Amino acid sequence: MTDTEAAATGENAAVGPDRTVVVVGTGTMGQGIAQVALVAGHPVRLYDVLPGRAQEASDAIAARLDRLVAKGRLDPAARDAARERLHPAAGLDELADAALVVEAVLERLDAKQELFTALEKIVADDCLLATNTSSLSVTAIAGALRVPGRFVGLHFFNPAPLLPLVEVVSGFATEERAAVRAYATAKAWGKTPVRCADTPGFIVNRVARPFYAEALRTHEERGADPATIDAVLRESGGFRMGPFELTDLIGQDVNEAVTRSVWESFYQDPKFTPSLAQRRLVESGRLGRKTGQGWFPYGEGAALPEPHTAPPAEAPGEITVGDDLGPAEPLVGLFENAGITVRREPGDGCIGLPGGALLCLADGETSLEYDEQEVIYFDLALDYTRATRVALSAAAETVSARSLQEAIGLFQAAGKKVSVIGDVPGMIVARTVAMLADVAADAVARGVASAEDVDIAMRLGVNYPAGPLEWGAEVGFRRICELLDALHARYPTGRYAPSPGTLRRRFAESGENGEHGENGES
């Protein structure tokens, strides 16, 4: 039977609950994976190279099971049965009956290769071998093995018992039946697995880079302070946490190391360039919550900085609105409900203020470029009807204080807090979403994962309010490309040049075939 046939018929599917699962490495992640397998009904053996650590981890898992019973999430009888199935192992020779081994040891290639080389001499040839690595190549780890085809990545997210996502990573030599078996096992454990190829960052750590990078870049350009950027991405973009508070939680050293690893693994691709500001933060020892200081202060009595919020301003009584506001169209109803007269006129989709200024959705250009017209930009929102904050940007050199006050008052009348930021191309949410959609489209075009799996991974792995590809489609890939083209013109490093995957989506969306005319115009 071929691998494809095996996948279609379900042969070599989930590891049966009566089969032994071994977890090597007893840190937080190893304990979490062991708990997941244990609750799913497997006999579980824990092993750690340090004497006594496996027993300590076993005791810690038993205590967590007790807490689940106390909270009513686990039946006492199931807890007792799980304890009976949990066994610390003193040596590798006790792992011979394993049907699945999941490794969660330190992130060093030599250590992982040495471990799996030793395990191959002990376990049966049909035992599935898996690594939980988040930064190393699955292919490279398997390169030292006698039977590399049965080796896969099973990348859980911390805390493993709570977070549903598991990335099932196929290395260059991974056989399809091994990947299918790993996928089916994760699904049987109640997880939501996604399939991906072995590329730097897999899905989540690859596609998530712009969420941090664009915020850091905006801060470096003096566009806004960290508290304001976080507030805009939360309250307008719909993200659960802003990038500055999130990296403080993760640890600045950890987040910066992942960014640097992805950048170096892609041969210093400018789309993944690390931030000098974050590097300096790491060098200063301000690593976030764990050190009491990161972008923000922590600890007893620490006061988090407030985002910039404009004071109340008077709303205009009447505005004009162009034909096509695109994703910002819901604003029209909000303005009308606030008692503002809205006159629709043919035009390019901007909002005309009484003083003559134009309010335009962020498009990658800057307000300063319009020296004969007052242009104020407003940022993208996930859902304008539910957003509680909107960002505005305007160049002081070309936009009068009166016009800016009219814009502020307009959005305040619609029930929004307003943050005025610097005149940076693409603003905050629009720039971030465009880059997330671009990196996601590129990953799909390169065969890293399906579009569905990319969107699932980003929603479940990092709690994004929408998958980057579905969000890109909602905004429109024509707009995404236009914004990226404008950013590329202002930052001609290649960082913002639309990827071929993004361009294909733009042409597919509009029905264009991408052919060029006689003068090279598309």
Secondary structure, 3 states (H helix, E strand, C coil): CCHHHHHHHCCCCCCCCCCEEEEECCCHHHHHHHHHHHHCCCCEEEECCCCCHHHHHHHHHHHHHHHHHHCCCCCHHHHHHHHHHEEEECCHHHHCCEEEEEECCCCCHHHHHHHHHHHHCCCCCCCEEEECCCCCCHHHHHCCCCCHHHEEEEEECCCCCCCCEEEEEECCCCCHHHHHHHHHHHHHCCCEEEEEECCCCCCHHHHCHHHHHHHHHHHHCCCCCHHHHHHHHHHCCCCCCCHHHHHHHHCHHHHHHHHHHHHHHCCCCHHHCCCHHHHHHHHCCCCEHHHCECCCECCCCCCCCCCCCCCCCCCCCEEEECCCCHHHCHHHHHHHHCCCEEEECCCCCCEECCCCCEEEECCCCCHHHCCCCCEEEECCCCCCCCCCEEEEECCCCCCCHHHHHHHHHHHHHCCCEEEEECCCCCCCHHHHHHHHHHHHHHHHHCCCCCHHHHHHHHHHHCCCCCCHHHHHHHHCHHHHHHHHHHHHHHCCCCCCCCCHHHHHHHHHHHCCCCCCCCCCCC
